[in-house]
Amino acid sequence: MDIVVLEELKAYIDPLTSDEYEALERSLLAEGCRDALVLWGDILVDGHNRYGICRKHDIAFSTVQNTRFQSMEDVHLWMIEQHLGRRSVSDYQRGVLALRKREILARRLQAQRDAERADAAAPAAPDAAAGSDDPPPWDEVAAPVSRAELAREAKLSSQHVVMIERIHTQAAPEVVEALKAGAISISAAAAVASLPVEEQRSAAQGGKAELKQAARRVREAKKRPRAGAADGQANDGAEAALDSKALQRRVAQLEQENAQLRGQVETLQAQLVRMRSQAAPGG
């Protein structure tokens, strides 16, 4: 049987590094191909690297059919689950695979809801079959995976999932390549991914040091508003203290003026009493 290699499936999982590929090649040459290649009909689903090496060196291999697949999405889900369990997959790769799984489940859920709405709107067919003997789909339609569930499945923290989501949706390809090559960390790549694409590319072209500098600038820029707010609060407090002292001085000044006015009133009242006594008969 001719085996069909689809580039879509071959590229769905990140390729092995050169060191990993060479180690696999040495193992196959020494021990042969012990694990069967997984097929869906004549399409190769799992074992692309082994298949290429076996053909290159004329190494015998076996195949096995997975009859549960009903669509390419079923194939994608199976590939994702297989690779999520492998220790050689990096944190970033596991995060991306988990995000892909969530996207597939979300599409299936939406398709199911659309079908249910269409069935509810359509008139009932009198000869409709009561049920179906078709086999169940590869993965039951479920609600989209929450971020916490996604983190557990990918063996990551929720914070890492947030950062990988940002990289997956916003990072320029050059930044992603730098991350995969180990030039920067996930947190640094997520910081750089918040910049405009041209700035990301410029930083990536500058190499590891420039990428780290760009990440540092982003982090410092995020801290400035908080520092500014703290400065503003301090200034407000200082201004309030100054206003309080000014009010205290003004109160003291008014009290002094009131005392002077009371003295003047008392003096005038005494003069008025004397004037009245002098004006009285026999005074």
C-alpha positions in Angstrom: 0.0 0.0 0.0 1.3 3.5 -0.9 1.5 5.7 2.2 0.3 9.3 1.8 2.2 12.0 3.7 0.2 15.2 4.1 2.3 18.2 4.8 -0.6 19.6 6.9 -0.2 16.7 9.4 3.6 16.5 9.1 3.8 20.2 10.2 1.0 20.1 12.8 3.5 19.1 15.5 6.8 21.0 15.8 9.6 19.1 14.1 12.4 17.4 16.0 15.6 19.3 16.6 18.7 18.1 14.6 20.0 16.4 17.7 16.7 14.6 18.4 16.5 13.5 14.7 20.0 12.2 14.7 19.3 10.3 18.0 16.2 8.7 16.5 18.1 7.8 13.3 20.8 6.1 15.4 18.2 4.2 17.4 16.4 2.9 14.2 19.6 1.8 12.6 20.7 -0.1 15.7 17.3 -1.5 16.8 15.0 -1.3 13.8 11.5 0.3 13.8 9.8 -1.3 16.8 6.7 0.9 16.9 4.1 0.7 14.2 3.3 3.7 12.1 -0.4 4.9 12.6 -2.5 5.2 9.5 -6.0 6.5 8.7 -6.7 4.7 5.4 -3.5 5.4 3.4 -2.8 8.7 5.3 0.2 8.7 7.7 -0.9 10.1 11.0 1.9 9.2 13.4 5.5 8.4 12.7 6.6 10.8 10.0 10.2 11.0 11.1 10.4 7.2 11.5 8.9 6.7 8.1 11.4 9.1 6.4 14.4 7.5 8.1 13.1 3.9 7.3 12.7 4.8 3.7 16.2 6.4 3.6 17.9 3.4 5.0 15.5 0.7 3.8 14.5 -0.3 7.3 11.5 -2.5 7.6 8.4 -1.1 9.5 4.9 -2.1 10.3 1.6 -0.1 10.2 -1.6 -0.1 12.2 -5.0 1.4 11.2 -6.9 3.7 13.6 -10.5 3.1 12.6 -12.0 5.5 15.1 -11.2 8.6 13.1 -14.1 10.1 11.2 -12.6 13.5 10.3 -9.4 15.4 10.1 -10.3 17.1 13.4 -10.4 13.6 15.0 -6.9 13.1 13.7 -5.7 16.4 15.1 -7.2 15.7 18.5 -5.5 12.3 18.6 -2.2 13.8 17.6 -2.5 16.5 20.3 -3.3 14.0 23.0 -0.4 11.8 22.0 2.1 14.6 22.1 0.8 16.2 25.3 1.9 13.0 27.1 5.5 13.0 25.7 8.3 14.3 27.9 10.3 15.7 25.0 7.6 18.3 24.2 8.6 21.8 25.5 6.4 23.9 27.8 5.5 26.2 24.9 4.7 23.4 22.6 2.4 21.8 25.2 0.6 25.1 25.7 0.1 25.6 22.0 -1.2 22.0 21.6 -3.7 22.5 24.5 -4.9 25.8 22.9 -5.4 23.9 19.6 -7.5 21.3 21.4 -9.6 24.0 23.0 -10.2 25.6 19.6 -11.3 22.3 18.1 -13.7 21.6 21.0 -15.1 25.1 20.8 -15.8 24.7 17.1 -17.5 21.4 17.7 -19.6 22.9 20.4 -20.7 25.8 18.2 -21.5 23.3 15.3 -23.6 21.2 17.7 -25.5 24.3 18.9 -26.1 25.5 15.3 -27.4 22.0 14.4 -29.7 22.0 17.4 -31.1 25.4 16.5 -31.6 24.3 12.9 -33.4 21.1 14.1 -35.6 23.1 16.4 -36.6 25.5 13.6 -37.3 22.8 11.0 -40.6 20.9 10.8 -40.5 17.4 12.2 -40.1 14.7 9.6 -42.8 11.9 10.0 -40.4 9.2 8.9 -37.4 10.3 10.9 -35.4 7.5 12.3 -35.6 7.1 16.1 -31.9 6.6 16.4 -28.6 5.8 14.7 -26.2 2.9 14.8 -23.3 5.1 13.6 -20.2 4.8 15.8 -19.6 7.7 18.3 -17.2 10.4 17.2 -13.6 10.3 18.3 -14.1 12.9 21.0 -17.5 13.8 22.5 -18.6 17.4 21.9 -17.9 19.3 25.2 -17.8 22.8 26.5 -14.7 24.7 25.7 -11.8 23.9 28.1 -11.4 26.4 30.8 -8.0 28.1 31.3 -7.5 26.1 34.6 -8.3 22.8 32.9 -6.1 23.7 30.0 -3.2 24.4 32.4 -3.7 21.1 34.1 -3.8 19.2 30.8 -0.6 20.9 29.6 1.1 20.6 33.0 1.6 24.3 33.2 0.6 27.1 35.5 -2.4 29.3 34.6 0.1 32.2 34.3 2.1 30.3 31.8 -1.1 29.6 29.8 -1.9 33.3 29.7 1.6 34.1 28.4 1.4 31.3 25.8 -2.0 32.5 24.6 -0.5 36.0 24.0 2.5 34.6 22.2 0.3 32.3 20.1 -2.0 35.1 19.0 0.3 38.2 19.0 3.9 37.2 18.6 5.8 37.7 15.3 7.1 34.5 13.8 10.7 35.7 14.5 9.9 35.9 18.2 8.3 32.5 18.2 11.4 31.0 16.5 13.7 32.7 19.1 11.6 31.1 21.8 11.7 27.7 20.3 15.5 28.0 19.9 15.8 28.8 23.6 17.0 32.4 23.0 14.4 33.8 25.3 12.0 32.6 28.0 8.2 32.3 27.7 7.8 35.3 30.0 10.2 37.4 27.9 8.5 36.3 24.6 5.1 37.2 26.0 6.4 40.7 27.0 7.9 41.3 23.5 4.6 40.0 21.9 2.8 43.0 23.3 4.9 45.3 21.1 3.9 46.3 17.5 4.9 43.6 15.0 7.7 45.7 13.4 9.3 46.4 16.8 9.1 42.6 17.5 10.9 41.8 14.3 13.5 44.5 14.8 14.2 43.1 18.3 14.5 39.5 17.0 16.9 40.6 14.3 19.0 42.2 17.0 19.5 38.8 18.6 19.1 37.4 22.1 20.4 40.5 23.9 18.1 42.9 22.0 15.1 40.6 22.7 15.9 40.6 26.4 16.3 44.4 26.3 12.9 44.8 24.6 11.2 42.6 27.2 12.8 44.6 30.0 11.5 47.9 28.4 8.0 46.5 28.3 8.1 45.4 31.9 9.5 48.7 33.1 6.8 50.6 31.1 4.1 48.6 32.8 5.5 49.5 36.2 5.7 53.3 35.5 1.9 54.0 35.8 1.8 52.3 39.1 4.9 54.3 40.3 3.3 57.4 38.9 0.1 56.7 40.7 2.0 56.2 43.9 3.8 59.5 43.4 0.5 61.1 42.7 -0.9 59.8 45.9 2.1 61.0 47.8 1.7 64.4 46.2 -1.9 64.5 47.1 -1.0 63.6 50.6 1.6 66.3 50.8 -0.8 68.9 49.3 -3.5 67.8 51.8 -1.0 68.2 54.6 -0.1 71.7 53.4 -3.8 72.6 53.0 -4.4 71.4 56.6 -1.6 73.6 58.0 -2.8 76.6 56.0 -6.3 76.1 57.4 -4.9 75.9 60.9 -3.0 79.1 60.4 -6.1 80.8 59.1 -8.2 79.6 62.0 -5.6 81.0 64.4 -5.5 84.2 62.5 -9.3 84.5 62.7 -9.4 83.7 66.4 -6.9 86.5 67.0 -8.9 88.9 64.9 -12.0 87.9 66.8 -10.2 88.6 70.1 -9.2 92.0 68.9 -12.7 92.8 67.8 -14.1 91.6 71.2 -11.7 94.0 72.9 -12.7 96.8 70.7 -16.4 96.1 71.3 -15.8 96.1 75.1 -13.9 99.4 74.9 -16.7 101.0 72.9 -19.3 99.7 75.3 -17.4 101.1 78.3 -17.2 104.5 76.5 -20.9 104.4 75.8 -21.7 103.7 79.5 -19.6 106.7 80.6 -21.2 109.0 78.0 -24.7 108.0 79.2 -23.8 108.5 82.9 -22.4 112.0 82.1 -25.5 113.0 80.1 -27.9 111.9 82.9 -29.4 114.7 85.2 -27.2 115.4 88.1 -24.4 113.5 86.4 
